[in-house]
Amino acid sequence: MVITDRLPTRLVGAVSRPGRLAALGGPALWALFFLILLLPIGLFLLVAIAPAVVGQGHAWFTLANFAAALQGQTLQGVADSLVISVITAVCSLVVALVLAWLVQRTTIPLRGLWTVLIWVVLLTPSFLTSLGWERLLEPDGILVHLGLNPAGVSGAFFGPAGVIFVLTTKGVPFAFFAISAALGALGREFEDAARTHGAGRAAAMRVMLPILAPAFWSALAIVFAETISDFGVATTIAATANFPIATQTLFNAVDNFPANFPVAAAVGWLLVGSVGLALLAQSRALRGRSYQVLGGRTRPSVRHRLGWRGTAVALAVMLVFFGLSLGVPFAGAASASLVKPTAAVLTWSSLTLKNYAQVFHHPTLLGPLGLSAVLALIGTTLAVVFGVIVARTLTKRRVGPAARMLDLLLLATVGLPGIVLGAGYIFFYNLPWLNDIGIRLYGTLILLDMAYLANTLPSTTRLLVGPMAQVQFGLHDAARVHGSGALRAWRTTVIPLLSRSLLWAWLFGFTGILFELPISQLLYPPGQETLSVAINAAFANYSYAPGTTLMVVSVAFAVGVVGIVLLLFRLLAPRGWQRVGRAR
């Protein structure tokens, strides 16, 4: 007999009511995903093969748009993106393996600091890193002001090598977290067995590396997907070097007048298909193999104690990576923001704060930061709220076909290029028949924030699925049995257990929307530029000093928001909330 058999009818209804509300919420979730993801993206991709369906041509089925996309500059951009993404994925995996091994398996000092800096690299958009390097190496850049001649380095950087370098630094965090989780959980018995049979450290490592194959393939797949969908490097370093990349060619097809939606949709198919091939390669590589090495008798790993030489080498590796990925570009941007535009050589007399005064007193420069902050606040908060609902739906004990389809949709859209999503919104919400029925969202901030929500929701949900699956909802049901309302039961039993995960999901989404570029570039209303659009436009118009200064101010603002939110959580959140999910 279950407990509800002996409860008053009123209490039984209190426990079961959330289930009925959840059942009613299922159609609402599907309606949300249909409007913000499936409909705009599906119809946009449909243009490539059936343009007559949506009034973009006379053919009901054609492959001519793919033929047009696979020639000339467009074909070159697709080919370049594929090659760059493969090389970047491999390079990121190698670098991440070294960093993860040092952090997880050695006694390197300041392990917590290196993990925090990995998060900083992850949260820094690629276009900000690219612009920082550009201000350092361009013909009128900081190195020239210092009296140095960077011509040799600049020639190599503004091309495929620079694109691969910046994308590798951006891909390392994704691979790092995938590998770190596997390294942290892997016991030491395999390493001990190899060492017992006479293997040295290098041979023991070769024994352990194949066991980490799932983490390696996961890292390769996610870095490949992130790289092939990247737009920040495409619009900065690659554009400066006239090096075509697929995301830039898709943007040009949509941004030109008249827009060539059929060809743009064909390029979108190629980008989405490339991500699908990466996931398929991961699945086939792991199929038929067993990697079940963890069990109740697994012994925890032991960190290798480094001598003074090993410690020096390990610290040098860390300093080089973070110096190149964060220190050099940010130093280049910060120093460029302090230099007078007319200064030929960098001296004390050539430094000025007028660039900052111009940003803080010019509404067209500081206004985009405020606008993006408001949009990020709204979009991220909605993404976290809906993410919690979807994560709860996906982690119930009995998951129906609709929930499984929703899970598959989320997995597919996590790697969806933002440029494809933005193009889909331009196409769908600008259709004449929508205006005829009174839906006039195109060219509004509402549509832009809808796109932000659609872009952030899949990744936010995936971040919350794991923590949500660990919550024992018997606590929630017990609170409901004892008379708590639905919101109070969640607030007192579930939210405390998820508080730290919700906090980091919100911070990750906020910084992502604040600096989001491809969707912003396609959907921002005229006269209402977002932060990334304003920075990019300043560099495109050769207004390097205001653009660089706005970039430095925006990064400082983002760091300040993260610091303030974490401080408020530490000061205001109950102690129990802070203890959940924190290692002792």
N, C-alpha and C positions, 0 to 999 in steps of 0.2 A: 504494500500500500504506500503510495507516495504521500508526502507531507500535506499536499493540498487537499487530500481527502478528509482531513480532520480540521480544516480551517473554516472560519465563517465565510459565507459567500462573498461578502464585501472584500475580504482580504484576497480571496482567490481571484476576484476580478482585478484587484490592484496588481497582482503578479502577472496575470495574463494580458492586461491591457497593453503593455509595451510591445508584446508580440503582435497584437492586432495593429498597433500603430506602425510597427516595422513592416508588417505586410502591406499596409496602405502606403508606406514610404517607398516600397519597391518601384511601383510605377513612376513615382515622382523622381527617383534617381535616374531611371531610364529616360524620362523626359528631359532631365537636365543634360545627360550625356548625349542624347539625340540632338539637342539644340546647339550645344556648344562644341561638340566633337564630331559625331557621326555625320550629321547633315551637311555642314559646310565642307568638311574634308572629303566626304564621299562624293558629293556633287562636283567638287572641284576636280577630283581625280577622274570622275566620269567624263569630263570634258575631253580628255585625251582620246577616248575610244568611241564615244557616242555624243559628239557635239550637238547634234540635232535635238537631243533630249532636253537640253537646257538653252536652246536657242542660240548656240554659238556656231552654227553651220548647218549644212543640209545632210550630212552623212549620219546615218543611224549606227554604223559600225565602220571604223576605219583605223588603220595603223599608220596612216600618213604622218600624224603628228610625232610618232616615235621615230619615223624615218627622218623628219626634220630636226628632231632633237639629237639624233646620232650622226651629225655632220657638222663640219666647220668648227666654229668657236665653242658651240655648245657641247659637241662631242669631246673636244679637247678639255673642257672644264670637267666633264664627268670622268674622263680617264685620269686627269690630274688628281681629282678628289679620291678616286679609288686607290691610286698608288700612294698618295700622301697618307691616307687613312691606314693602310696596311703597315707602312713604315713607322708611322707614329704609334700604332698599337704595340708593335714589337719593341720599339725603343722605350715606351712608357712601362711596359712589363718588366724589362730588364732593370731600369732605374728603380721602379717601385719594389722589385724583389730585393735589391740591395738595401734600400731604406727600411723596408719592413723587417728584414733579417736583423739589421742593426738595432732597431727599436724593440723587437719582440724577443730576440734570441741572444742579445749581448748585454753587457753592463755599461753601455754607453751612457755618459752623464746626460742629464736634462731630457730624459725620455718624454716627459709630459710636454715640455716646450716644443719638441719636434712634432708631436702629434697635433698640437694647437696650430703650428705653422702650416702643417698639411691642410688643415681646415681653412686657413687663410688663403692658401693657393687655390683651394677648391671654390671658395666664394668670390675670388677675384675674376671678373669677366675677361675673356681672352682679348677683347678689343682694348681694354685699359692697359693690359700688359704690352700689347703691340704698340699702342700709342706712346707708352713710356720708352720703349726701345727706339721707336722712330725719332722721338725728340732727342735721343742721345746720339744717334748715328746719321741723321739726315745732314745734307750739305751745310745747313745753317744751325746745326744742333749743338749740344753742350760740349761735345768733344772738340768741335771746331773753335768754340769760344775759349776752350782751355789751351788752344794752340796746338792741338793734336790733329793729325790727318787720318781720319777713319776710312779713307777711300777703299782700301783693300777689304776691310771687314764689312763695310756698307755694301760693296758689290756682291758679296756672298750672302749677306743677310736679307737684302731685298730681292728675294727669289725663293725657290723651293726650299733651300736650306733654312732660311729664316722662318718660313711657314711651318716646317717640320719641327724646328726648335721650340717655337712658342706653343704649338699644339701638344708637343710632348710634355712640356712643363704643366700644361693644363690637364693632360691625361693621366699623369702620375698619381694624383690623389685618388681617382676612381680605382685604378689598379692597386694602389697601396691598401685601401680599406678592404678590397676583396681578398688580397693575399694575407693581410694582417690577421683577419678573422680565422683563416685556415691555419696559419702558423701558431697563433695563440692557443688553438685547441689541439694541435698535434702533439701527442705524447712523445717521450724520449726513448721508448723501447726499441724503435727501429734504428735510431742512431746508436744506441748502446749495443745492439746486436752487430751492426756493421763495425763498430770500433772493437768489439770483442774478437771478431774474426780478422783483426789486423788492418782494417781500413783506416786511413788517415782522415782528417777532417774534410778534405775535398772529396774523397771517395764516399764518406758517410753522407755528405750533402747530395751527391749524385744518387744515392739510394733514396733519399727523402723527397727529392724534387718530383719524381713521377707521381708520388702520392698526392701532391698538391695540384695535379692536373686540372681538377674541376675549378679551382680558384684561378688558375692561369687562363683557362678558356673563358671563364666569366669575365676576367679582366680584359682580355683581348676583345671580346664581343662588345663590352660597354664602352671601351675607349674608341673602338672603331666606329660605333654608332655616334658617340659624342663628336668625334672628329669630322665625320662625313657630313654632319648636320651643322657644323660650326659656321657662323656668319661673321663673327667679329674679326677674325684674321683675314677672311675673304675681302672685307671692305676696307682693310687697312694695309697690311704688308703686301698681300697679293695684288690688291688694286694698284698700289704704288708701283709695283714691279711689273704690271701688266701680265700677271700670271693668272690665267682663268681657273676658277673653281666653280663647281656645280651650283652651290648656293648663290653665288653672285650672278651666274647666268640666269637662274630662275628669277632672282630679284629684278634683273634687267628686263626680262620678258614681261613681268607684271607691271613694273614701274614706267615702262615706255608708253608713249601715246601714239597710236592706240595700243592697249595691252594685248599681248598675244597669250591668252589664257590656255588654248589647246597645247601649245609647245611647253608652256610653263607647267601644265599638268603632267605632260609626258616626262619632264625632268623630275617632277615630284614623285612619279611612279618609280623612276630609277633610284632616287634617294631612299624611298621607303623599301624598295626591293633589295637594295644593298644592305640595309640594316637587317632585313629578314634573312638574307643569305649568311650574314655573320652569325645570327642566332642558330640557323640551321647547321652551320659548320660546327658550332659548339656542341649541339645536340648529337650530331653524327660522330664526333670525335670521342664522346663519352659513352656512347651507346654500347651495351654489351660488356662493359667493364665495371668492376666493383671497387669502390673506394671506401668501404666501410671499415675504418681502422679505429674508431672510437668506441669505447665500451666502459663497463664498470671498473675494469682493471687497468684502464689507461693511466699511466703515471704522468704527472705534470712535467712539462719541459723544464730544463735547467738552463739558465742564461750562461753563455760562455763568458768567463771572466777575461777581460781585456787587460793586457799589460799597458805600459805607458806608450809604447809604439803603436799598439793596436788602437788605443784610445785616441791618440793623435790623428791616426789615419781616419778613424770613424768620424771624429769631429770635423776633419777637413772635408770629408765627403758631404756631410750635412751642410756645412757653411758654403761650399761651392754650389750645391743644388739650390738652397734657399737664397743665396746671394744672386744667382742668375735668374731665378723665377720670381723673386720678390724685390730683393735689395736693389739691384741695378736698375730695373725699369722704374721703380718708385723713386729712387734717387735721381734718375734722369728727369722724371716729370717734376719732382719737387724743385730741383735746381733750375729747370727751365722756367718755372713759374715765378722765380725771383730775379730773372735777368731782364734788363731793359731791352726792348725790341731792337734798338739801334746800336747795342753794344757789339763791338767786333771781337773783343777779347774779354774773358771773364776775370774781372778784378773786383775789389771791394766797392769801388765807385760805380760799377755796372749793376750792382744789386739794388733792388727796389721792391717795395710792397704795394706799388700802385696797381699792379695786376689784381691783387686781392681786394683793394679798395674798389676797383672797377666792377668786380664780380658782386661784391656785397651791396653796392649802390646802384646796380643796373638790373632792373627787374627782368629783362629779357635773358639774362644769364643765370641769376639765382632762382628765378621763377620756375624753370624746368625741374630743378631739384625739389622744390616744394610740391610741384604737381606729381612728380614720380613718387615721392614719399607718401602722398595721400592715396594714390592709386595702389601702391604696394601694400599699404595698411589695409585697404578694403579687400583687395584681391587675395592677399595672403590669409587674412582672417576667414574669409569665405572658404578658401581652399582647405584650411585646417578643420573648419566645422564640417564641411561635406566629407573631408577625408576621414574624420572619425566615424561618420555614419557609414561610409562605404567600407571602411576597415572592419567595423563591427559586422556588417552584412557578410563579408567574405570569411570571417573567422568563426562563424557559428558552427556548432557540431554537425548540423544537417544543412548542407549547402545544396541548393537545387540547381537545375540547369541554367536558370537566369543568372544566378550568382556566379556560376562558372564562366558563363559568357562575359559577364562584367569583368571578372578577373582577367580573362584573355584580352579583352579590350584595353584594360589598363596596362597590361604588359606590352601590348602592341604600340600604345601611344606614348609610353615612357621614352622610347627612342625616336619619336616622331620629330623630324626637323621643324624648328619653330618657323622657318621660312615657308614651309608647306602649310602650316596652320594659318599663318598670316595671309597667305595667298588665298586659302580657302575662305577666310572671312571676307576678304575683298570681293571675291567672286559671288559668294552666296548672298551676303547682306546688301549687295548693290544691285540685285536682280530687280527689274521693273515691277514685277507682280507683287513683291513685298511692299513697295511704296503704295501700290494700288490698294492694298488691304490695310494700310495705316501703320505698317512696321517700318519706321524710318530711323534705323540705328546707324547706318553707314555715315562715317564722318563725325561720330560723337565719341565722347570719353566713355560712355557706357559700353559701347562695342569694344573699345580698346581694353577696358577692364575685364570684359567677358573673355576676351582672348587670353589675357593674363591668367584668369582663373582656369581656363581650359588647358593652358600650358603648364600650370603649376599643380593642378589637382592630381594627375596620375602619379607624379613623383612623390608628392606629399602622402598620398594614400599608401604607396609602397613603403614609405618610411614608417608608417604607423601600423601596418599589418602585423609585423613581427611583435612589437610590444603589446598590441591588442590581443594577439593570440595567447599571450602569457597571463592575461587577466582572468581570474576566477570569478565568473559572474554570479556565483552563489552568494557573494557578498552583496551584490546589487539586489538580488532577489530577497535576501534576508532583510535588507533595508526597506524594500517595498512591503514585505509581510508585516513589518513593525510600523507601518503607517506613513512612511516617507513618500512624498510625491515623486514623479518620474525625474524631474530636474534635480531635486534634492538628493535622490538616490545616486544619480550619476555624479553629482558634485562631491558627495561624501565618500563614495566607494571606488568609482572608476577613475575620475579625473586625478585624484592624488597619485594613483599608481601610474598614470600616463603623463604626469605633469612635466617631467624632464624631457620625454620624447616629444610632447607637444611643443615645449619651448624651443627645442632645436629644429623641429619641423617648421615652426613659424619663422625663426631667424633665417633658415635656409631659403624659404620661399620669399621672405621680404627682400633680402639682398639680391636674389635672383631677379625679381620683378623690378627692383630699383634700377638695375643696370641692364635690363633686357633690351636687346638691340633689334633683331630682325622683325619681330612683331611690331615694335614701336615704329620702326622705319616705314613700315607699310600702312599702319592704321592710325597714326597720330593725326588728330584734326588740324587743319590749317590754322596757324597762329597759336597753337597750343603744343609746342614741342616738349617732349619728355627729356629726361636728363641725357640718356645715351644719344638721342637724336641731336640735341644741342651740342654736345661734345664733338660728335662726329662731323656736324655741319661746320663747327668752328675750325677744325683741322682741314676740312675740304675747302674752306674759303681762305686758307692760309692765315687764319687768326690764331696763331700758335700760342701766344701768351695767354689770352683769355681762355682758350680751350684747355690748355694745360692746367691753368689755375682752377678752373671749374672741376677738372678731373681730380685734383688734389683735395679740393674742398669736399667733393662728393665722397671720396674714399674715407676722409676723416669723419664725415657725417655718418657713413655706414658703420665704421668702427665704433663711433660714439653710441649709435643706437644699440649695437650688439652689447657693448659694455654696460650701458644703462639698463637694458632689459635683464642681463644676467645679474647685475647688482640688485635690482629691484626684486628679482626672484629670490636672491639670497637673503635680503632684508625682510621681505614681506611674506614670503611663502612659509607655511608652517614647517616645523622641523621634520615632521614625517614625510612631507612632500619632497624635501631636499635629500632625504636618505635613500629614497627609492631610486635604484639604478645607478647609485654611486658606489664605487669600489672603496673599501676601507683601507 
